[in-house]
Amino acid sequence: MRWYKTLYGWIERRIQLESPIKDVVLHPVPKSTASWWYVFGSASLTLLILQVLTGIFLAITYVPSAADAWQSLQVLNHQLPLGWFLRAMHGWGSNFMVAVVLVHMVQVFVFGAYKFPRELTWIVGVFLLVLTLGMAFTGQVLRFDQDAYWGVGIGAAITGRVPLIGRPLVQLLLGGPIIAGATLTRFFTLHVFVIPGILLALVALHVWMVLKLGINEWPMPGRLVRRSTYIEEYNELARKSDMPFVPGAIWKDLVFGGALLAAVAVCAIALGPIGPGGPPDPTLIQTVPKPDYFFLWIYAGLALLPAAWETPVILGAPVVILLVLIALPLIAGEGEKSWRRRPFAVLLLTATALGLAVLTHLGTYQPWSPKMNAWSSDPVPVRYLHDITPLERQGAIVLQEKQCRNCHSLDGEGGRRGPALDDVATRLTYDQFVRQVVQGGGNMPAYGKNLSGAEVDALVGFLETLHPAGQPPASDMSRALQQSETVPNAVH
């Protein structure tokens, strides 16, 4: 064994890991906290490691392009050996991770572990929860099926409502005016590099603070937290009843973490990978997309909100919730930790859990009804509605409701994939309008199956009014020539 010791000594002198590893392994844990209630933090870390490892292997095959993303997932599902299992482990691991992180946050709140001196530990945990949800959302987008396509549309619609900077943020999020290949590249970068990088850095900081400040003691009724005396009281409690983390407490973390990994594997084998559904098709405007389970409550809430409340709730609620969670340890950093002496906190938590559960249940069957019109269905400018017929006004409504301005701008507002509509009537005749709308052509998909004959007539009627003042619309010269030849013959 002499060569082993020599090699170990040579490495240790250069990287000096023995001391920090001993700190992790031997840091004292009060016996009262070596409980099954304290395993959710380490379980979250275990699931994060699973996500990182499976994500690395998936990235080897996945192609982040609009043309190939959906097909690369089909290759993983049906052609590569155990590719379906790898996708299933990653997908169900994400679901489990969101659930476990939420349970961990609830446990910390109930046990008062956000109080002094662990305020910053709680605040970092809040941001870890936000980043975990961000990982889940961007991962759903990478499936690039119908749900993913319309999910990005809703996300862009919400972003577009931010005052002043909404439209630049949408352009940054989508990589252009529409959902396309650049959109997928951006979400791939967020999911694989940006969010995991920040997440891992904050996890390291979170674990470091747990080691330095100690694990929260079991909350006893009447044992108050005071900034002036808590450190001495905690050290005294740890001195009397502490045990080293290894092996005293770690075995419960290992058992629970192993059980979680086994549960993820069982779900992966029994239920298979999550999606993808049908390939994304922006012409299927009658689709009924639904987000993954952890966003169903948002989906149901938006569907049930009165239209006038949408923008204030969408923009205000996340900010208020985040500020409340951050301010909680700063405002309530002292006092009782035991839930038995904090009835208001228990009541608030119970009401929140019931509300989220009800909305999540409603989200499983709630029809597609959120009206995200701030980004994709801007109203037609009033100046285009003067001196036109009722049929043409109906066409303006069709233009707005069918989200034509995702790809076409009007009065400088809207997408850039298709040509601007301000003077479109000078370029296309009535027959050409009808053919383009019904059959499509170029970059434009065919909408013949999604629009009724009356809607086509109304839309084309409005489009024919879009020409500069004093400049006549385009006309069919052959038809005009036929009419001029018919009139003299009829007179003769």
N, C-alpha and C positions, 0 to 999 in steps of 0.2 A: 504493500500500500504506500511505500515511500514515494513512488512516482506520482501517485494520485495527490498526496499532500503537497508535493512540490508544484504540480500543475495548479492546484487550487490556490496555493499561496501566491503564485505568479499572477494569476488572474485577479485575485482579491486585492493585491497591492495596486492594481491599475484601475479597477472599477469600484472597489470599496462598497459592495452591496451587502456585506454581512450585517453591518449595524442597522441599516433601515429594515432589512428582512427580520432581524430579531425584534425590532420595535413593533412590527406588524404581528409577528407570531406570539410574542409574549406580552403584548399590551394588556393591562389588567381590565377585567370585565366584572362588574358586580354580579354576584350570583343571581340576584333577582332579575337581571336583564338577560341572563342566559335562558331565554324563553322562546317558545315557538312564535310569539308575537314579534320577535325581533329578527326574523329571517328574511323579511321581504326586501330589505336593502341589498343584501348579498345576492338574493335571487334576481333582482333587477340587473346586477352586474353580470351574473351568469348568462342571462338572456341576451344582454348586450354583446358579450363575447360570441355567443352563438350567431347573432345577426352579422357581426363583422366577418366571421369565418365563412358562413354560407354566402354572404354577399360577395366576398372576394372570388369564390368559385363561380358564382352566377355571372359576374362581370366578365369572365373569360369568354363566355358564349354570347351574352346579351349584346345586341347592336342598338345603340341609342339613336336611331334615325326613324323618321316617320314611315319610310318605305319598308324597313326591315325589322322594326321592334316587335311587332305582333308575330311575324313569322319566326323570329328567333326564339320566342317563347313556345311556339308550337314544336320547334326542334327539341327544346329542352323537355317538353311534356311527352313527346312521342318517339323521339329518335335516339337521344343520348341515353346510355344505360344509367338508371337511377337519377336522370335529370329531373323527372317529375318529383322524386322524393326530396331532392335538394331544394326545388322551388317550394314544395309544401312545407319543409322545415323552416324556410326563411319566412314564408307568409304567415304560418301559424305562430312562429316565434315572435313576429311583430305583434300579432293580436295578444299573445300572452304577455308580452313586455308592457304594452299599454295598460293592460289590466293590473299587472303586478305593481307598476309604478304608481298607479292611482291608489291601490290598496296601501302601499307604503306611505304615500302622502296622508291618507286618512289616518293610518296608525300613528304617524308622527303628530298629527293634529290632536287626536283623541288623547294621546299620552302627554301632551304638552311639551314635546321635545323641541319645539320651536323657541322656547323661552331662553333667557340668558343662561349660558354664554353662547348658545347655538343659533343665534339669529341669522348669521350669514350662512350657516349650513342649510337652514330652511330656505332662504332666498335663492341660493344656488340650486336647491332641489326644485323650486318653482320653475326656474329656467330649464332645468333638465326635463321636467314634465312637458313644457312647451316644445322643446327640441324633439322629444320622443313623439309627440303628435305630429310635428313637422316631418319627421322621418316616415311616419305611417302614411301621411298624405302624399308626399313625393313618391313613395314606393307604389302607392295605388296608381298614380299617374303613369308610371313606367310600364304598367300593363298595357297601356294605350289601346284599350277597347272602348266600347261605347260609354260605359260608366266613367272611365278616365277622361275621355274627351269632354263630356259635358261637365264633369267635376272641375276640370280646368276652366271651363267657361264660367261656372259659378264663382270660382275663386277670382277670376279676372273681373267679373262683375262686381264682386265685393271690393276688390282693390280699386276699381275705377271710381268708387264713391268717395275715396279719400279726398278731402278738399285740396285744391291747388296742385297737388302732385299725383293725383290719381291716374291720369292718362300716361304720364311718363313712367309710372310704376308698372302699368299694364304693358307698355312697350318693353320694359326691362324684363318683366316676368315671362312674356311670350316670345321675346326675341323678334318682335315685329308686330304688325297690326292684326295678325290672325294666328290661330293655333296650327302650327306646322312643325317641320323638322327642327327648327331652331328652338321651339318650345321644349321639345323632348330633350335636346342637348342640355338646355339650362336645368331642367329638373333632374337629369342624370348627374350633372355636376353638383347640384345641391344635395342629392341623396347619397352620393358616393364619396364626395370630398368635403364640401363645406359644412354641412350639418354634423356628420360623424366627427370631423376634426374638432369642432367646438364642443360637441358632446363628450368626447374622450378627455379633452382638457378640463372641462368642468367636473367630470366624474373623478379625475385625479385630484382636483382641488377638494371635492366633496369628501373623498376617502381620507385625504390628508387631515382635514379638519375633524373628522370622526376620530382618527387616531390621536390627535393632539388634545382634543377636548374631552374625549371619553364617550362611551355609549350612554345614552340617557338612562338614568336609574328608573326602577319601577315606581310609577306615581302612587304615592301614599296619601290618603286624605289627611289634610292638616299640615303636611310638610310643604311649607311655602318657599318659593324661590325669591331670594333677596340678593340683589347684585353685590351687596357689601359682605355677605357671608356665604354665598352658595359654593364658591370654589373650595373653601375650607371644609364645609360640610360634605361635599362630594368626595373630596380626598379622604376624609375620615371614614366615610361609608365604604369606599373602595378598599381602604387599608384593613378594615375589619372583615370584609366578606368577599374580597375580590378573588378571581381566579385568572390564570392566563387564557387568552383567547384560544390558543392551541395547547392542549386538546380539550379544554373545559367547555368551550362554547361552539367551536367550529363544526363539531359533528352534526349538530342540528342544521346548520347552514348547508353542509354537504348533503345530508339526507333530503332536505327540502329542495335544494337545487337539482339533485338527481331525479327526484320525483317530478319536478317541473319539466325537465328535459324528456323524461319518459312520456309525460302527458303530451308534449309537443309532438313527439315521434308517433304516438298513438293517433293523434288527430291527423298527422301527415299521411299515415298509412290508410286510415279509415275514410278520411274525407278528401284526400288528395290535394293538389295545389289549388290555390284560389285564382280562378280565371285563367287566361283572359276570356271574356265573352266575345261577341262578334267584333270584327275589325271596325275601327272608328269610321263613321260615315256622316259627315255634317249635313247631308240632305235628309236624314231621318229625323225630322224635327218633331215627330210624334213619339219619340222614344221615351221610355220611363226609366231613367238612370237612378241608381241609389248608391250612396257612399258605403264604405265599410262600416262595421257596427259602431266604432267609437265616434263616428261623426253623424250617426243617424239622428241624434237628438237635435243637432243643429239643423239638419234637413227638415225635420218635422216642425221645429220652431219657426223656420222661415216660411214654411207652407201655411202655417196657421196665423202668422202675424197679419194684422191689417196693413194695407199697402202704405198708409201714411206713417206707420211706425217702423218700416223696414230700415230706412237709412239711419235714423237715430240709434236703433238697437244694434244694427250691424257694426256701426262705427264706434258706438259708445260702450256696449256691453263688454267686449274683450278688454278694453283699456281699464274699465272700472274693476273687473274681476282681477286683472293682473295687479293693479295698484293695491287693492284690498289684501291680496295674498302677500305682497311684498311688505305692506305696512303692518301686517298682523304682529310679527315678533317685535317690531319697534314700538307698537302701542301697548301690547299685552305681554311684555317681556318678563314680568314678575307675577307673583301670586300663585294660586293653586294650579297644580298639574293634573290632579286626579279628575277623571270625567264625572265621578260621583258628586263632586263639588262644583261642576261647571254645567248646569242644566241647559243654559242658553246655547252653549256651544254644541251640546249633543242634539238639541232640538233643531238648530240651524243645519247641522250636518244631516240629520234624518230627513228634513224637508228637502234639502238639495238632492239627496240620493233618490228620494221618491220622485221628485220632479224630473230628474234625468232618466230614471227608469221608465216613467210614463211616456216621455217624449221619444225615447228610444223604441219603445213598443209601437207607438203611433208611426214612427218612421219606417217600420217594416212593411206597412201597407198604405201609408199616406200617398195620395196621388201626386203626380208631378205638377206642382203649382207655384213654387217660388217665382216671383216676377222680377228677375234680375235685369231690369231694363236700363240701368244707369250706364252700362258700358256697351251693350250690344243692341239696344233698341231705343236710341235717343230719339226724341220727338222730331218730326219733320219741321224745319224752320217755318215760322208763320208766313214769311214772305212768299213761300212757294204755294200757299193755299189760297191766295187772293184770286178772285175772278176765275174760278174753275168750277166745273159741274159737280153735282153730288157723286156721280160715278167716279170722277177723278179724285175727289176727297177720300172716297172709300179705298182707292188705290194707294193713297198716301198712308192710310192705316195698314193696309197689307204690307207695304214696304217696311213699316215700323215693326209690326208684330212678327213678321217672318225673319226679322234680323238680317235684312239684306245689307245693312250698313256694317256688318262684320267685315265685309269685303269691299264695299263701295262707299266712298265719301260723298257727302252732300254739304255744300257750304263750308268745305274745309274740315268737316268732322266725320270720322268713320275710318274704315279699313282702307288699305292701299293695295290689296291683292288684285282687285278689279279696277277698271277705269272709274274716274270720278263721274258722277251723274249730273252735274250742274248743266252740262250742255249735251247730254247724251242724245237728245231728240234730233240734233243736227247730224248725227252719224248713222242712225238706224231708222228704217221705216217701220210702219205698223207690223207688216209681215215678218220683218227681221226681229223685231222685239218679241213677237209671239214665239217664233222658232227658238230664239236664244233662251227664253224663260222655260219653255216646255222641254226642249231637247238638250239644252246646254251647249257647250262648245268652248274650246280653249281651256282656261282654268276653271270655268264655271260649270258646276254640276247641273244635271237635269232636275227640274222641279215639277215636271208634269204630273208625277204621282202624288205630290204633296200639296198641290194647289187645285182648287176646283176651277171649272171653266169661268164662273163669274169672277173669281179672284184674279184669274189671269187677265180677263177683260178690264177689270178695274185697275190692276197694276200697270198694264200697258197704257191705259188711258192716261194715268198720271204721268208716266214716263214721257209720253208724247208732249207734255206741257213744259218739259225741262229744256228750254232753249233760251239764249239771250234775247232780250227785248230788241225788236227790229230785225232779228234774223229768223227767217222761216225755218220750220222743221224740215227734216229730210223727206223726200217724196220719191215714189217709184216712177221714174221717167217713162218706162214702157207702159204702165197703166195710164199715165197722163196722156201719152200719145194715142193709145187706143180710144180714150174718151174723146179726144179732139177729132179723131177720124169718124167716130160714131155720130157725133152731133151734126156735121154737115150732111151726112148721108140721110139722117132722119129728116132734116129740113127738105132736102131734094125729093 
